[in-house]
Amino acid sequence: MGRLVGPDEAAQSEKQTAKADRPEGLARDVTAIRIGDCLLGYKAVQRRTRASRWNHFRGRMREIEKLIRRRHGDIVPEADDALIYVEVIAGLALVEFKEEFVEVVLGWAARWLPWAGKADIEDVIYERTKVRFSDLSADALGHALHLSYAERSALDIRTIGAFDVPKRKRAKLQKEKRRQRDRSRKEEQRRAAGALSRADYLANSFSQVRPWEAFGISRRTWERRGKPMPDAATISDCGSISLAA
């Protein structure tokens, strides 16, 4: 097992955790400003670097912290099952940082479970070294955190599963959501182009208005005679109109 750090190294542990969460993609260059051979000064220029690949540990850690904030606030309260969060983070950090995972877990626990004793955190860390050296599946994390599908959807959590909805069913639900979004977007585009909604179309369609009934004939006969439209005032006064063949 990796070396366990003491309280005097807590600051270093927090730096390790912060380093794991540091955003990539920006760099700062210092450019000299010259006119001929005369140096006027220097200017700091910020440029965008090539984006690094998505970090699996950092993404899942942030989703776990999002879940903690929703359930408990800024700090996990002292409870019998509170250390489950440390256990999950320890499992993820063990895979990501290997020998250095101890410092990362201690720094993370000092932030979210400040009431927890060092010995309790070390016990969790020690237990994680006994399991096989591989990452937990999304559904395994969902069961460990008792994450429901409703919570998962409300928080837009994507890398952790749900204990009450299996992966296959989640995929079907997600596919249906995408279809619904596509239908809504296309409907908005049709409305913007001036097309009638289905309700408006049906309200004004011949099937609803049934103008042939005003003449006392069938629809086929009405269509054969060129689809004549009755006068609204005449219909209201006389009921029906006699239309010669």
N, C-alpha and C positions, 0 to 999 in steps of 0.2 A: 504493500500500500504506500502511497505517496506520503511524504513528511507532513505531519499536522502542524499548522502554524499557531503561534501564540497570540495573545491579545495585542502585543506590541507590533504585530504585523498586520493589524486590521486595515490600516490605511493602504498598505500595499495590495491587500486583497480587493479592496474597493477599486483600486486603479486597474487591476486585472479585469474586473467585471465591466468597468467603464470602457476599457479597451475593446472588449468583445462587442460592445454596442456602439462603437464610434462610427459615424457615417462616412462612407467613401464617396469619391467623385469630385472633390474640389481640391485645388492646389493653389498656392500663392507664389508668384514669381516677383522678384525685385528687378526692375528695369532702370537702367541709368538714363537720365535725360541730358543730352548734349547738344550744343550748337558748335559745329566744327570740332575744335580740340578743347572747347571750354565745357567743363562739367557743371551743370546747373543743379543737379540733385538726383534723387532716386524716387521712383514711384512703384508702389506695390500694386501688382496686377493679379487679380484672382481669375484663374482659368478652370474649366471643367475637364477633368481627366476621364479616362475610359472607366465606365462603371464596372465595379467588381461583381463577381457572381453572388447570388443571393445566399446569405449565410443561414443554414438550417437551424443551428442552435439559437442564434439571435432572434430569428423569426418566431420560433416556438416560445422562447423565453418571454418575448414581448406579449404574445397572446396569453400566456399564463398570468403575466402581470395585469393584463387587461381584465382577465377573469377575477383576479384577486380584488382589484379596485371595485368591480361591480358588486362582488359579494361582501367585502369587508371594509373597503375604504383604503386608506394609505398604508395601513399596517394589518397584518394577519393577527386576529385576536388569539389569546392563549386558549387552546382547546385540545381535546384528545386527538383529533384528526388534523391538527394544524401542520404537523411535520410532514404530511403527505406532499405538500408543495416542495419542501426541501428534498424529499426523496426523488421526486420527478426531476427537479433541476439537477440533482446530483447524477442521475442516470444520463441525462442529456449532456452534461458537462464532461462526464467520464469518457464518452465517445468523442466529443469535440476536442478536448484539451489533454486527454490522456494523463500523463504524470502531473500536470499542472492544475488538474480539475479541483483539487482540494482548496486552493486559494480562491478560485472563482466561486465555489459553493459557499465558503465562509463569508466572502464579501457580499454575496447576494443575500444570505440569511441575515447578516447584520443590518441590511437595509429593510427587509420585509418582516423579519421576526426578531426584533431587537431584544425581546424578552427571553428568547430561548438561550439556554446555557451552552457554552462551547462544548461541553461533554455530550450533550444531546445531539448537537449537529455532527460531532465526530462519530457518534454511534451510527447515525444515518449514513455518513460517508463510508464508514467501515463496511456496512452491510452492502453498499453498492459495489464494492470491490469483489464481492462473492458471486455476483451474477455474471452471466456471460457478457462478453465485451461487444455488445451490439446495441443499436438504437431501438427504442420502443416504437411499435407501430402506432398509427394514429388512433385506432380503436382501443389499443391498450392504454394509451394516455387518457382517452375519454373516459374509460372505466375507472382508472386510478383517480382522476379528478372529479368523477361523478358529474361529468358535463352533459347536460341534456341537449337535445336538438334545438329546443327553443332558445336556450342560452347561447348556443353556438351560432344560431342565425341572428339573434339580436346583436351580438358582438362582432359579427362577421369574422368568425374564427375559421380558418381554412386548413390548418396543418394538424389539428387535433380532432379526433372523431367524437362520437356521442355514444353514451352507454345505452340509450333507449332506441336508437335508429341505426341499423347496421350500414356498412359502407355501400352495399349494392342498392339499398333503398334510398340512401342519401343521394346517390348518383342519379336515380330516377327523378327524385324531387328537384334536384338542381337542373336537370334537363327540362323539366316542365316549367320551372321558373324562367329559364332562358327563352323558352317558346312564348311564354306569356309576355315577357319584355319585348320580344320581337314583334308580336302581334300589336302590342300597345304602340310601339314606335311606328310601325307601318300605318296604323290607324290614324295617328297624329299627322303623319305625312300626307295621307289622303285628305284629311280635313283641311290641312293647310293648302292643298291644291284645289279646294272647292268641291270635293266630292261629298255627296249626301251620306249621312250615317244610315245604317240599315233600318233603324226605326223610322227615320224620315222617309226613306225610300218606300218602305212598306205602307206608311200612312198615305202616301200619294200614288201608290201603284194601282193599276186597274183592278187587281185582285181584291183590293180593299174598297175602292170607290164603286166598282161594279156598275159602270154607266149603262150597260145593256139592259139592266133591270128597269131603268127609267123608260125604255121603249117597249118593255114587255116581250123581249126576244132573248134567245140564247146567246152565249158569248160567241160561238162559231158563226152564227148568223150576223151578229154585230161586226165581227172582224171581216166577214165576206162583204159587207156593205160599206167598208172603208173606215170603220171605227168612228162613227159620228158621235160628237159629244153633245149631250142635252143642255139646254139653257137652265141655269140654276133657278131663276125666277119662275119659269114655266113649270119646273118639277115641283116646287113648293106649292104652286097654286092648283095644279091639275093632277098631281100624283104621278101619272105615267103618260107617255106620248105614244100615239099610234104611228108607226113607221111603215109605209107601204113597201112592198117587196120591189 
